[in-house]
Amino acid sequence: MTVAGVLGLSLYTMQDEPALRRTAQVPTPVPAASAVEPTSGDGQTQASRRNSAGPGANVERTLTDDGSVVNKYSPRSHDGSGPLIIEASRIGQDPRLAGTANEDLLEDSPYGPLPAVSSVGLRPMDHYARPWSGARGTRIAIIVGGLGLSQTGTQRAIEELPSEITLAFAASGNSLQRWMQTSRRQGHEILMQIPMEPFGYSPSEADPATLLADAPAEQNIDRLHEAMASITGYTGIMNHLGGRLLSEAGALEPLLRDIASRGLMFVDDGTSARSASGSIAKAVELPHVFADMVLDTELDRSAILKKLDDLERLALRKGSAVGTASAFEESVQAISQWVQEASGRGIEIVGVSALAEDPADY
């Protein structure tokens, strides 16, 4: 296949993307693709692994449920020779492969695979993001957290919440990899929720994996990595509690710097008025989101619907807004109802990564 053919195929698969993301040199010739793997037992498609040796492009073939074959070409490491082409990079993972981690975005650690930026600069935040329209209308992101702590609550949230809702998994939850795969296949963007030290911290009552304001940076980084390795496929890290840690810039900065180096974003749940995450994020070039409102401070369906209406009014003024909730039955029911109604009013519900303040955009 000629270089022009490779370029044509790359651009063809990227028809709906808003911008060209990066340049890469791709030597020729393109090698033959490996054999197509069959679909898995649960009907999900599987991608054949790329041949990593030798020159040329990486080639993946995916067999879809209807029998079609999709070829994906991406640049392989090279010696600097060969022509220069522009590759349009897809924002968001192919939904047919959403339950499968991209091995180019992982690195080994003592705790298991950790998120990493690929050799060609692809970030997990971009690859696992939920695609959105790119329109300039009013946008709202809603994050439902605490998944994995209750089997019943987690299943209900994944099954009943619209796919536009971002799900945050508690690092101390159970069966996280299984729940992650299910939620990703249904179209949800996901976050990893990390316990952080609040004011009034009680060691006897707290999660032993909590990141502490007075702990050595190495200990906090180790705990962060252990939590990160619980699952794959997430776009960022979100705090659980953490008022004290978030207010201590010296303790927070090494954590946010590590998150930034891994191509993730940080989502601050907005509950701490003293949080230093925003200023540190700018300093370390970390994509960052501040949530605007907790939606279920009062666990009543009518009260949650009123909070959602407040969130919509805020978004109409600002252009966008972010709300958070927990996976309670009342919250799930109210959010599901409201999203359907808001979509009819022209509000676009997006994955939270779409609203991140991202240094890469400047």
Secondary structure, 3 states (H helix, E strand, C coil): CCHHHHHHHHHHCCCCCCCCCEEEECCCCCCCCCCCCCCCCCCCCCECCCCCCCCCEEEEEEECCCCCEEEEEEECCCCCCCCEEEECCCCCCCHHHCCCCCHHHEECCCCCCEECCCCCCCCHHHHCCCCCCCCCCCEEEEEEEEECCCHHHHHHHHHHCCCCCEEEEECCCCCHHHHHHHHHHCCCCEEEEEEECCCCCCCCCCCCCCECCCCCHHHHHHHHHHHHCCCCCCCEEEEEECHHHHHCHHHHHHHHHHHHHCCCEEEECCCCCCCCHHHHHHHCCCCEEECCEECCCCCCHHHHHHHHHHHHHHHHHHCEEEEEEECCHHHHHHHHHHHHHHHHCCCEECCHHHHCECHHHC
